[in-house]
Amino acid sequence: MYKINDLLKKQNKLIVAHRGYAKDFHENTLEAFSRAIELRADMIELDVRKTKDGELITHHDKKIAIGKINELTFQQIIDFYSKDRVTIPRLSDALALLQGKMLLDIELKEKGYEPEVLEIILSYLETDSFILSSFHNSSIRIIKKLNPRVFTGLILGTEKPKCKIWTRFNEAFPIFKILRSSPDFLVPYYKIYNFWKMRRGLLLRKPIIIWTINGEKNLAQYFKSAPLNAITTDDLETALEVKTSKS
């Protein structure tokens, strides 16, 4: 099992299974995580949200057809997904499955429950086996204040920006956000990372986990030339094949 020290070495270019193995299983479920383990991913990325009744679950989307996750009880969410034979796990269930097997990138989707998440995580994991990442500067700062030994990642970029040119320009120069949160890792969307490749200044002195690269051609390109610590992908099998061929 990889540790944070392995993630810090750019030559390793660890493969991160985006929300587990979502190709054949519903993302962020125990089945998706188990399959990523079987395929020998180097790391798994998962998302955390909180339900109306206070359950911390692994779920990406802010809302489903019957309402927002934070306005629904855990049982309502379970009932909604049951028609598709999908079981949404509690964070604790996911950690019980993954502990000691996989390096994790755990994303906080919302602000406000950082202490609860950290308490649960540390009851299952050592600090050298995970990073806590977020788009929110305040969450990064809170986590570091609660436990300076926990590694954090600041997520940067937007997959589908409303104002593409202006958004991409701002995302390419996120120095203020970085200085405000002082993360251990930067986690940029791959399109804004392309801006960074032209500059070797402050930003690239941080370890980088890039998201989300798919397809053999794109994966091969980033493995060959990019000074990355890890690559997040939905295309896990292809990424592992490309990594093996480049090693």
matplotlib code that plots the C-alpha trace (Angstrom):
import matplotlib.pyplot as plt

x = [0.0, 1.3, 1.8, 2.0, 5.7, 5.2, 2.7, 5.3, 7.6, 6.7, 8.3, 5.7, 2.7, 0.2, -3.1, -6.2, -9.5, -12.1, -14.9, -13.8, -14.4, -17.5, -17.3, -19.4, -20.6, -22.3, -19.7, -18.8, -20.2, -18.5, -18.7, -16.9, -14.2, -13.8, -13.3, -10.7, -8.8, -9.0, -7.7, -4.8, -5.3, -2.7, -5.2, -9.0, -10.8, -14.1, -16.6, -18.3, -21.6, -23.9, -27.6, -30.4, -30.2, -26.5, -25.2, -21.9, -22.1, -20.0, -21.8, -20.8, -23.8, -25.4, -28.9, -30.9, -34.3, -36.2, -34.2, -30.8, -28.7, -28.5, -32.3, -33.0, -32.6, -30.2, -33.2, -34.8, -31.6, -31.4, -35.0, -34.4, -31.5, -33.0, -35.0, -31.6, -30.2, -27.6, -26.6, -25.1, -22.6, -21.9, -18.3, -17.5, -18.6, -16.3, -13.3, -13.9, -13.6, -10.6, -8.4, -5.0, -5.6, -5.5, -4.2, -7.2, -8.1, -11.2, -13.0, -15.2, -18.0, -19.3, -18.2, -19.3, -18.6, -14.8, -14.4, -16.9, -15.3, -11.8, -12.8, -14.3, -11.4, -8.8, -10.7, -9.9, -6.8, -3.3, -2.4, 0.1, -2.6, -4.9, -5.3, -8.4, -9.2, -11.7, -12.5, -13.1, -10.1, -11.8, -12.1, -8.4, -7.6, -9.9, -8.5, -4.9, -5.9, -7.6, -4.7, -1.5, -0.3, -3.2, -2.3, -4.6, -5.3, -6.8, -9.0, -8.8, -10.7, -14.2, -15.1, -18.0, -17.5, -20.4, -18.0, -15.3, -12.6, -12.9, -13.1, -10.1, -8.1, -8.8, -8.2, -4.8, -3.6, -4.9, -2.0, -4.3, -6.3, -3.1, -1.6, -4.8, -5.2, -1.5, -2.4, 0.0, -1.2, -2.7, -5.5, -6.1, -8.4, -6.3, -7.2, -5.9, -2.8, -2.0, -1.6, 0.7, 3.1, 4.2, 5.3, 7.7, 7.1, 5.3, 2.5, 4.5, 6.6, 3.6, 2.9, 0.2, -2.7, -4.4, -8.1, -9.6, -7.6, -9.2, -8.3, -5.1, -3.7, -4.3, -3.0, 0.1, 0.8, 0.6, 2.7, 5.4, 5.8, 4.0, 5.8, 2.8, 2.5, -0.8, -3.3, -7.0, -9.0, -12.3, -10.4, -8.6, -7.7, -6.2, -4.3, -2.7, -1.7, -0.2, 1.7, 3.1, 4.2, 6.0, 7.8]
y = [0.0, 3.4, 6.1, 9.9, 9.8, 7.8, 10.3, 13.1, 11.5, 12.9, 9.9, 7.5, 9.2, 7.3, 6.4, 7.7, 5.9, 8.7, 7.8, 4.2, 2.1, 3.8, 2.1, -0.9, 0.2, 3.2, 5.8, 6.2, 2.8, -0.1, -2.1, 0.6, 0.9, -2.9, -3.2, -0.4, -2.4, -5.5, -3.7, -2.5, 1.3, 3.2, 5.5, 6.1, 9.5, 9.7, 12.4, 13.2, 14.9, 15.2, 14.3, 16.2, 13.8, 14.2, 11.1, 11.5, 9.6, 9.0, 10.9, 13.3, 15.1, 17.9, 16.8, 13.9, 13.7, 14.0, 16.9, 18.1, 15.6, 18.0, 18.3, 14.5, 11.9, 9.0, 6.6, 8.7, 8.5, 4.8, 4.3, 6.5, 4.4, 1.1, 0.9, 0.7, -1.8, 0.8, 1.2, 4.6, 3.9, 5.9, 7.4, 5.0, 2.0, 3.1, 3.6, 0.3, -1.3, 0.7, 1.0, -0.5, -1.3, 2.0, 5.5, 7.9, 11.3, 12.3, 15.3, 17.5, 18.7, 21.3, 23.5, 23.2, 19.7, 19.4, 18.3, 15.4, 14.2, 14.3, 12.5, 9.7, 9.4, 9.3, 6.6, 4.4, 5.8, 7.0, 10.4, 9.1, 7.2, 9.9, 13.5, 15.7, 17.9, 20.6, 23.6, 25.6, 27.6, 27.7, 24.0, 23.5, 26.1, 24.4, 21.0, 22.2, 23.9, 20.8, 18.6, 20.0, 16.5, 15.9, 16.4, 18.7, 19.3, 22.5, 21.6, 24.2, 24.5, 23.9, 21.2, 23.2, 27.0, 29.4, 32.0, 29.9, 32.5, 34.6, 31.6, 29.9, 33.1, 33.4, 29.7, 29.9, 32.4, 31.1, 32.4, 34.2, 31.0, 29.0, 31.5, 31.8, 28.0, 26.8, 23.3, 20.4, 19.5, 21.3, 19.4, 21.2, 20.4, 19.3, 22.2, 24.8, 22.8, 23.3, 27.0, 26.2, 24.2, 27.4, 28.8, 27.2, 29.5, 29.4, 27.0, 24.2, 24.0, 22.2, 18.5, 18.1, 15.7, 16.4, 15.6, 14.0, 12.5, 9.8, 8.0, 6.3, 9.2, 11.8, 9.5, 8.7, 12.4, 13.3, 10.3, 11.2, 14.9, 16.3, 16.6, 15.2, 13.3, 11.6, 11.4, 11.0, 9.1, 7.4, 5.1, 3.1, 0.0, 2.1, 4.3, 1.3, -0.2, 3.1, 3.4, -0.1, 0.6, 3.8, 2.3]
z = [0.0, -1.0, 1.6, 1.4, 1.0, -2.2, -3.4, -3.0, -5.6, -9.0, -10.8, -9.3, -11.0, -9.0, -10.6, -8.7, -9.3, -9.6, -7.2, -7.3, -10.4, -11.8, -15.2, -14.2, -10.7, -9.3, -8.2, -4.6, -3.6, -1.8, -5.0, -7.0, -4.3, -4.1, -7.9, -7.9, -5.2, -7.3, -10.4, -8.2, -8.4, -6.5, -4.8, -4.6, -4.7, -2.9, -2.0, 1.3, 1.9, 4.9, 5.0, 6.8, 9.7, 10.1, 8.3, 6.5, 3.2, 0.1, -2.6, -5.3, -6.6, -4.6, -5.4, -6.8, -8.4, -5.0, -3.6, -2.2, -0.3, 2.7, 2.8, 2.7, 5.4, 4.9, 4.7, 1.9, -0.1, 0.5, -0.6, -3.7, -4.9, -4.0, -7.2, -9.1, -6.5, -5.5, -1.8, -0.8, 2.0, 5.1, 5.2, 8.0, 5.9, 3.1, 5.4, 7.1, 3.7, 2.5, 5.6, 5.2, 1.5, -0.4, -0.3, -0.3, -1.6, 0.5, -0.9, 1.3, -1.0, 1.5, 4.4, 8.0, 9.2, 9.0, 12.6, 12.2, 9.1, 10.5, 13.7, 11.7, 9.3, 12.0, 13.8, 10.7, 9.0, 9.8, 8.6, 6.1, 4.2, 3.1, 2.0, 2.7, -0.3, -1.0, -3.3, -0.1, 1.4, 4.8, 5.0, 4.3, 7.0, 9.6, 8.9, 9.4, 12.6, 13.9, 13.1, 11.4, 10.6, 8.2, 4.5, 2.6, -1.1, -2.7, -5.7, -8.5, -11.7, -13.1, -15.6, -17.1, -16.4, -17.1, -18.6, -20.1, -21.0, -17.8, -15.6, -17.1, -16.9, -13.2, -12.6, -14.2, -11.5, -8.2, -6.1, -3.6, -3.0, -2.5, -0.1, 1.9, 2.5, 2.4, 1.1, 1.0, -2.5, -5.5, -7.3, -10.6, -13.4, -16.3, -18.6, -16.2, -15.6, -19.3, -18.5, -15.6, -17.8, -19.4, -16.0, -13.5, -10.6, -7.2, -8.3, -9.5, -6.3, -4.8, -5.3, -7.9, -8.4, -11.7, -12.5, -14.6, -17.5, -19.7, -22.9, -23.9, -25.9, -23.2, -20.4, -22.4, -23.0, -19.3, -18.2, -20.7, -20.1, -17.1, -13.7, -11.8, -8.5, -9.4, -12.2, -11.4, -14.0, -14.8, -17.3, -14.6, -16.7, -19.5, -17.1, -15.4, -18.7, -19.8, -16.5, -16.8, -20.4, -19.4, -16.4]

ax = plt.figure().add_subplot(projection="3d")
ax.plot(x, y, z, "-o")
ax.set_aspect("equal")
plt.show()
